[in-house]
């Protein structure tokens, strides 16, 4: 009988986001403060803070398939929680502010834990609801939180907000702007440089924790809950308990991101933590890649840095005008949102795996290529669309 020879295997897609690439990126981030200006340092700091919050939301929406529009509420709770715990009581102008006066590092840890507690108080609702019902329930948190931030003036400072206490580790102060005589290789390390390395440590810890969680039994259980609750229950997974746990962990990530945002801004105001911020975080995880830690980081960098870059180079870009310019055109913020929308449509149509899927050579996001990635995205979107009685 004639012998058929097997066709030679085609080479797989080339990977651009392997461990080696991660090491190179971390190495670049370590030396970046020595070469870039304050503008790029501050822009990168906002991207790192957003990456932490996006990782948390991706655990909830990308991995577990739960739609949340209340991420801004937990960001605000973490920010104001740190401000109150680290702040001192006293009178500022005509208003008297309260504070616990705790050490800054302890206040940061407690703010994250308290945000998780608040997420735990909401977890019975998140465990019973799903899809659009959960999205509407979490949307209410944003409006409730905004009302509280405006009226609890002794804690939040009201409409004008409240200044943020400086962060310090031992005798080294990170965020008060004083150089303290610290120099590295002849370069003075001021507020942004010191805060840069502090934020980088937080991002690495958050990313490694989420990666280990997804690779372990909890990650497989969350994926099973997203794909089919009936099959997950047959395998011994309690869907309501894991959905609640995912909500708590996501809230803690948001609390840490909110506290870091407060340290970067040096002042927190209620209007920043609105519904638009929650939408931005959803854009981050969709553009970056659902269910991927690396995708959350990439999407956060894209969504956060794009308006800053457009603002800086508005004078040289067509149809984009600088903020406050009398000329007719599109502002940097509006232009960034148009680009977000276009990026989301393109990702959903041609690269469901997000930007990280393109970097890995798998536009579909799954090991089987485009078809499997579309199927996975369809299951996630289906779990978002279907109601609580599925």
DONU-303208 format. One record per residue (C-alpha): residue number from 1; residue in three letters; x, y, z. Coordinates in steps of 0.25 Angstrom, whole numbers, plus 5000, padded with zeros to 4 digits. Layout:
N
ATOM  pos  code    c1    c2    c3
ATOM  NUM   ALA     X     Y     Z
...
// end
This chain:
390
ATOM  pos  code    c1    c2    c3
ATOM    1   UNK  5000  5000  5000
ATOM    2   UNK  5005  5014  4997
ATOM    3   UNK  5010  5021  5009
ATOM    4   UNK  5005  5035  5012
ATOM    5   UNK  5015  5044  5018
ATOM    6   UNK  5010  5054  5028
ATOM    7   UNK  5010  5069  5023
ATOM    8   UNK  5021  5077  5030
ATOM    9   UNK  5016  5084  5042
ATOM   10   UNK  5014  5099  5040
ATOM   11   UNK  5022  5108  5049
ATOM   12   UNK  5014  5114  5060
ATOM   13   UNK  5011  5129  5062
ATOM   14   UNK  5023  5136  5067
ATOM   15   UNK  5022  5141  5081
ATOM   16   UNK  5025  5155  5085
ATOM   17   UNK  5020  5155  5099
ATOM   18   UNK  5028  5144  5106
ATOM   19   UNK  5036  5144  5119
ATOM   20   UNK  5048  5150  5112
ATOM   21   UNK  5039  5162  5107
ATOM   22   UNK  5034  5164  5122
ATOM   23   UNK  5048  5164  5127
ATOM   24   UNK  5052  5175  5116
ATOM   25   UNK  5040  5183  5119
ATOM   26   UNK  5043  5183  5134
ATOM   27   UNK  5058  5186  5132
ATOM   28   UNK  5054  5198  5123
ATOM   29   UNK  5044  5203  5134
ATOM   30   UNK  5055  5203  5144
ATOM   31   UNK  5064  5212  5137
ATOM   32   UNK  5054  5221  5131
ATOM   33   UNK  5054  5232  5142
ATOM   34   UNK  5068  5235  5138
ATOM   35   UNK  5065  5239  5124
ATOM   36   UNK  5051  5244  5123
ATOM   37   UNK  5044  5257  5127
ATOM   38   UNK  5034  5260  5138
ATOM   39   UNK  5023  5259  5128
ATOM   40   UNK  5026  5245  5124
ATOM   41   UNK  5028  5241  5138
ATOM   42   UNK  5015  5246  5143
ATOM   43   UNK  5008  5240  5130
ATOM   44   UNK  5014  5226  5133
ATOM   45   UNK  5010  5227  5148
ATOM   46   UNK  4996  5229  5144
ATOM   47   UNK  4997  5217  5135
ATOM   48   UNK  5003  5208  5146
ATOM   49   UNK  4991  5212  5155
ATOM   50   UNK  4981  5209  5144
ATOM   51   UNK  4988  5196  5142
ATOM   52   UNK  4986  5191  5156
ATOM   53   UNK  4971  5195  5155
ATOM   54   UNK  4969  5188  5141
ATOM   55   UNK  4976  5175  5146
ATOM   56   UNK  4965  5175  5157
ATOM   57   UNK  4954  5178  5148
ATOM   58   UNK  4959  5167  5138
ATOM   59   UNK  4958  5157  5149
ATOM   60   UNK  4943  5160  5151
ATOM   61   UNK  4939  5163  5136
ATOM   62   UNK  4949  5156  5128
ATOM   63   UNK  4951  5144  5136
ATOM   64   UNK  4938  5142  5143
ATOM   65   UNK  4929  5149  5133
ATOM   66   UNK  4922  5158  5142
ATOM   67   UNK  4919  5172  5137
ATOM   68   UNK  4923  5183  5147
ATOM   69   UNK  4920  5198  5145
ATOM   70   UNK  4924  5202  5159
ATOM   71   UNK  4939  5201  5159
ATOM   72   UNK  4940  5216  5160
ATOM   73   UNK  4933  5215  5174
ATOM   74   UNK  4944  5205  5179
ATOM   75   UNK  4955  5214  5174
ATOM   76   UNK  4949  5226  5181
ATOM   77   UNK  4947  5218  5194
ATOM   78   UNK  4962  5214  5193
ATOM   79   UNK  4966  5228  5191
ATOM   80   UNK  4958  5235  5201
ATOM   81   UNK  4961  5223  5211
ATOM   82   UNK  4976  5225  5210
ATOM   83   UNK  4974  5241  5212
ATOM   84   UNK  4965  5239  5224
ATOM   85   UNK  4974  5228  5230
ATOM   86   UNK  4987  5236  5228
ATOM   87   UNK  4981  5250  5230
ATOM   88   UNK  4981  5258  5243
ATOM   89   UNK  4969  5264  5249
ATOM   90   UNK  4969  5279  5248
ATOM   91   UNK  4963  5292  5242
ATOM   92   UNK  4966  5295  5228
ATOM   93   UNK  4960  5309  5224
ATOM   94   UNK  4946  5309  5229
ATOM   95   UNK  4944  5294  5229
ATOM   96   UNK  4948  5284  5240
ATOM   97   UNK  4954  5271  5234
ATOM   98   UNK  4955  5258  5242
ATOM   99   UNK  4966  5248  5241
ATOM  100   UNK  4972  5236  5248
ATOM  101   UNK  4986  5240  5247
ATOM  102   UNK  4992  5226  5244
ATOM  103   UNK  5006  5224  5238
ATOM  104   UNK  5004  5225  5223
ATOM  105   UNK  5008  5211  5219
ATOM  106   UNK  4999  5205  5230
ATOM  107   UNK  4988  5214  5225
ATOM  108   UNK  4990  5209  5211
ATOM  109   UNK  4989  5194  5215
ATOM  110   UNK  4976  5197  5223
ATOM  111   UNK  4970  5205  5212
ATOM  112   UNK  4972  5193  5203
ATOM  113   UNK  4966  5184  5213
ATOM  114   UNK  4954  5193  5216
ATOM  115   UNK  4951  5194  5201
ATOM  116   UNK  4951  5179  5201
ATOM  117   UNK  4941  5179  5213
ATOM  118   UNK  4932  5188  5206
ATOM  119   UNK  4933  5179  5194
ATOM  120   UNK  4929  5167  5203
ATOM  121   UNK  4917  5175  5208
ATOM  122   UNK  4913  5176  5193
ATOM  123   UNK  4917  5162  5190
ATOM  124   UNK  4903  5155  5194
ATOM  125   UNK  4897  5164  5183
ATOM  126   UNK  4908  5161  5173
ATOM  127   UNK  4907  5146  5176
ATOM  128   UNK  4892  5145  5173
ATOM  129   UNK  4892  5155  5161
ATOM  130   UNK  4899  5154  5148
ATOM  131   UNK  4900  5161  5135
ATOM  132   UNK  4892  5173  5132
ATOM  133   UNK  4885  5172  5146
ATOM  134   UNK  4899  5173  5153
ATOM  135   UNK  4903  5184  5144
ATOM  136   UNK  4891  5193  5148
ATOM  137   UNK  4893  5189  5163
ATOM  138   UNK  4908  5194  5162
ATOM  139   UNK  4904  5206  5154
ATOM  140   UNK  4896  5210  5166
ATOM  141   UNK  4909  5210  5175
ATOM  142   UNK  4915  5221  5166
ATOM  143   UNK  4904  5231  5169
ATOM  144   UNK  4902  5227  5183
ATOM  145   UNK  4917  5229  5185
ATOM  146   UNK  4917  5242  5178
ATOM  147   UNK  4906  5247  5187
ATOM  148   UNK  4914  5243  5200
ATOM  149   UNK  4927  5249  5195
ATOM  150   UNK  4920  5262  5193
ATOM  151   UNK  4912  5262  5206
ATOM  152   UNK  4922  5255  5216
ATOM  153   UNK  4930  5268  5216
ATOM  154   UNK  4938  5265  5229
ATOM  155   UNK  4944  5252  5223
ATOM  156   UNK  4945  5256  5208
ATOM  157   UNK  4946  5271  5208
ATOM  158   UNK  4933  5273  5200
ATOM  159   UNK  4933  5278  5186
ATOM  160   UNK  4947  5284  5187
ATOM  161   UNK  4953  5271  5191
ATOM  162   UNK  4964  5268  5201
ATOM  163   UNK  4979  5269  5200
ATOM  164   UNK  4986  5255  5201
ATOM  165   UNK  4996  5252  5212
ATOM  166   UNK  5010  5249  5208
ATOM  167   UNK  5015  5234  5207
ATOM  168   UNK  5027  5230  5214
ATOM  169   UNK  5035  5218  5217
ATOM  170   UNK  5044  5219  5229
ATOM  171   UNK  5051  5232  5229
ATOM  172   UNK  5049  5234  5213
ATOM  173   UNK  5038  5242  5209
ATOM  174   UNK  5032  5239  5195
ATOM  175   UNK  5022  5249  5191
ATOM  176   UNK  5024  5262  5198
ATOM  177   UNK  5033  5268  5188
ATOM  178   UNK  5045  5270  5197
ATOM  179   UNK  5058  5264  5191
ATOM  180   UNK  5064  5261  5204
ATOM  181   UNK  5078  5261  5198
ATOM  182   UNK  5075  5247  5191
ATOM  183   UNK  5083  5246  5178
ATOM  184   UNK  5085  5233  5170
ATOM  185   UNK  5097  5234  5159
ATOM  186   UNK  5097  5249  5161
ATOM  187   UNK  5083  5251  5158
ATOM  188   UNK  5074  5257  5169
ATOM  189   UNK  5062  5247  5172
ATOM  190   UNK  5050  5256  5175
ATOM  191   UNK  5035  5253  5177
ATOM  192   UNK  5032  5247  5164
ATOM  193   UNK  5045  5238  5163
ATOM  194   UNK  5043  5232  5177
ATOM  195   UNK  5028  5230  5175
ATOM  196   UNK  5031  5223  5161
ATOM  197   UNK  5039  5212  5168
ATOM  198   UNK  5028  5210  5179
ATOM  199   UNK  5017  5209  5168
ATOM  200   UNK  5026  5200  5160
ATOM  201   UNK  5027  5190  5172
ATOM  202   UNK  5012  5191  5174
ATOM  203   UNK  5009  5188  5160
ATOM  204   UNK  5018  5176  5160
ATOM  205   UNK  5012  5170  5173
ATOM  206   UNK  4998  5172  5167
ATOM  207   UNK  5001  5166  5154
ATOM  208   UNK  5009  5154  5160
ATOM  209   UNK  4998  5151  5170
ATOM  210   UNK  4987  5151  5159
ATOM  211   UNK  4995  5142  5150
ATOM  212   UNK  4997  5132  5161
ATOM  213   UNK  4982  5133  5165
ATOM  214   UNK  4978  5130  5150
ATOM  215   UNK  4988  5119  5149
ATOM  216   UNK  4983  5112  5161
ATOM  217   UNK  4970  5105  5165
ATOM  218   UNK  4963  5118  5168
ATOM  219   UNK  4966  5123  5153
ATOM  220   UNK  4961  5110  5147
ATOM  221   UNK  4948  5111  5156
ATOM  222   UNK  4946  5125  5152
ATOM  223   UNK  4947  5121  5137
ATOM  224   UNK  4938  5110  5139
ATOM  225   UNK  4927  5119  5145
ATOM  226   UNK  4929  5128  5133
ATOM  227   UNK  4927  5117  5123
ATOM  228   UNK  4916  5109  5130
ATOM  229   UNK  4910  5110  5144
ATOM  230   UNK  4904  5097  5142
ATOM  231   UNK  4916  5090  5138
ATOM  232   UNK  4924  5097  5149
ATOM  233   UNK  4914  5092  5160
ATOM  234   UNK  4915  5078  5155
ATOM  235   UNK  4930  5079  5157
ATOM  236   UNK  4928  5084  5171
ATOM  237   UNK  4930  5099  5169
ATOM  238   UNK  4920  5108  5176
ATOM  239   UNK  4917  5119  5166
ATOM  240   UNK  4911  5129  5176
ATOM  241   UNK  4923  5127  5185
ATOM  242   UNK  4933  5129  5174
ATOM  243   UNK  4926  5141  5168
ATOM  244   UNK  4926  5148  5182
ATOM  245   UNK  4940  5145  5184
ATOM  246   UNK  4944  5150  5170
ATOM  247   UNK  4936  5163  5174
ATOM  248   UNK  4944  5165  5187
ATOM  249   UNK  4958  5163  5181
ATOM  250   UNK  4954  5172  5169
ATOM  251   UNK  4950  5183  5180
ATOM  252   UNK  4963  5181  5187
ATOM  253   UNK  4971  5184  5174
ATOM  254   UNK  4962  5196  5172
ATOM  255   UNK  4965  5201  5186
ATOM  256   UNK  4980  5200  5184
ATOM  257   UNK  4979  5207  5170
ATOM  258   UNK  4970  5218  5176
ATOM  259   UNK  4980  5221  5187
ATOM  260   UNK  4992  5221  5177
ATOM  261   UNK  4984  5231  5169
ATOM  262   UNK  4982  5240  5181
ATOM  263   UNK  4997  5240  5183
ATOM  264   UNK  5000  5244  5169
ATOM  265   UNK  4990  5255  5169
ATOM  266   UNK  4993  5260  5182
ATOM  267   UNK  4978  5264  5184
ATOM  268   UNK  4965  5256  5182
ATOM  269   UNK  4952  5262  5177
ATOM  270   UNK  4939  5255  5176
ATOM  271   UNK  4937  5258  5161
ATOM  272   UNK  4949  5250  5157
ATOM  273   UNK  4942  5237  5161
ATOM  274   UNK  4930  5237  5152
ATOM  275   UNK  4923  5228  5142
ATOM  276   UNK  4933  5232  5131
ATOM  277   UNK  4944  5226  5140
ATOM  278   UNK  4937  5212  5141
ATOM  279   UNK  4935  5212  5125
ATOM  280   UNK  4950  5215  5123
ATOM  281   UNK  4953  5203  5131
ATOM  282   UNK  4944  5194  5123
ATOM  283   UNK  4951  5200  5111
ATOM  284   UNK  4964  5196  5117
ATOM  285   UNK  4961  5181  5118
ATOM  286   UNK  4954  5180  5105
ATOM  287   UNK  4965  5187  5097
ATOM  288   UNK  4976  5180  5105
ATOM  289   UNK  4970  5166  5105
ATOM  290   UNK  4959  5160  5114
ATOM  291   UNK  4964  5150  5124
ATOM  292   UNK  4979  5153  5123
ATOM  293   UNK  4987  5160  5133
ATOM  294   UNK  4997  5165  5122
ATOM  295   UNK  4985  5170  5114
ATOM  296   UNK  4980  5178  5126
ATOM  297   UNK  4993  5185  5127
ATOM  298   UNK  4995  5188  5112
ATOM  299   UNK  4980  5193  5111
ATOM  300   UNK  4982  5202  5123
ATOM  301   UNK  4995  5208  5117
ATOM  302   UNK  4987  5210  5104
ATOM  303   UNK  4975  5217  5110
ATOM  304   UNK  4982  5225  5121
ATOM  305   UNK  4994  5230  5112
ATOM  306   UNK  4986  5233  5099
ATOM  307   UNK  4979  5246  5104
ATOM  308   UNK  4992  5251  5111
ATOM  309   UNK  5000  5249  5098
ATOM  310   UNK  4989  5256  5090
ATOM  311   UNK  4989  5268  5099
ATOM  312   UNK  5004  5269  5098
ATOM  313   UNK  5005  5269  5083
ATOM  314   UNK  4991  5275  5080
ATOM  315   UNK  4998  5287  5073
ATOM  316   UNK  5004  5277  5063
ATOM  317   UNK  4993  5268  5061
ATOM  318   UNK  4982  5270  5050
ATOM  319   UNK  4968  5273  5055
ATOM  320   UNK  4972  5273  5070
ATOM  321   UNK  4973  5286  5077
ATOM  322   UNK  4980  5289  5091
ATOM  323   UNK  4970  5290  5103
ATOM  324   UNK  4965  5304  5104
ATOM  325   UNK  4969  5308  5090
ATOM  326   UNK  4959  5317  5082
ATOM  327   UNK  4962  5310  5069
ATOM  328   UNK  4951  5300  5064
ATOM  329   UNK  4954  5285  5065
ATOM  330   UNK  4954  5273  5075
ATOM  331   UNK  4959  5274  5089
ATOM  332   UNK  4970  5263  5093
ATOM  333   UNK  4960  5257  5102
ATOM  334   UNK  4949  5256  5092
ATOM  335   UNK  4959  5251  5081
ATOM  336   UNK  4964  5240  5091
ATOM  337   UNK  4949  5235  5094
ATOM  338   UNK  4947  5234  5079
ATOM  339   UNK  4959  5226  5077
ATOM  340   UNK  4955  5217  5089
ATOM  341   UNK  4942  5214  5082
ATOM  342   UNK  4949  5211  5069
ATOM  343   UNK  4959  5202  5076
ATOM  344   UNK  4948  5194  5083
ATOM  345   UNK  4940  5192  5070
ATOM  346   UNK  4953  5187  5063
ATOM  347   UNK  4957  5178  5074
ATOM  348   UNK  4943  5172  5075
ATOM  349   UNK  4943  5169  5060
ATOM  350   UNK  4957  5166  5057
ATOM  351   UNK  4965  5163  5070
ATOM  352   UNK  4956  5158  5081
ATOM  353   UNK  4969  5154  5088
ATOM  354   UNK  4972  5169  5089
ATOM  355   UNK  4985  5176  5088
ATOM  356   UNK  4992  5165  5096
ATOM  357   UNK  4986  5154  5086
ATOM  358   UNK  4993  5162  5074
ATOM  359   UNK  5006  5163  5082
ATOM  360   UNK  5006  5148  5084
ATOM  361   UNK  5002  5145  5070
ATOM  362   UNK  4988  5140  5073
ATOM  363   UNK  4977  5150  5069
ATOM  364   UNK  4966  5141  5074
ATOM  365   UNK  4972  5140  5088
ATOM  366   UNK  4972  5125  5090
ATOM  367   UNK  4982  5114  5087
ATOM  368   UNK  4974  5110  5075
ATOM  369   UNK  4974  5123  5068
ATOM  370   UNK  4964  5132  5064
ATOM  371   UNK  4952  5123  5065
ATOM  372   UNK  4954  5119  5079
ATOM  373   UNK  4957  5133  5083
ATOM  374   UNK  4944  5137  5077
ATOM  375   UNK  4937  5126  5084
ATOM  376   UNK  4943  5130  5098
ATOM  377   UNK  4939  5144  5096
ATOM  378   UNK  4925  5140  5092
ATOM  379   UNK  4924  5132  5105
ATOM  380   UNK  4928  5144  5113
ATOM  381   UNK  4919  5154  5106
ATOM  382   UNK  4908  5144  5107
ATOM  383   UNK  4910  5143  5122
ATOM  384   UNK  4909  5158  5122
ATOM  385   UNK  4896  5159  5114
ATOM  386   UNK  4888  5147  5121
ATOM  387   UNK  4881  5151  5133
ATOM  388   UNK  4881  5145  5147
ATOM  389   UNK  4872  5134  5145
ATOM  390   UNK  4880  5127  5135
// end
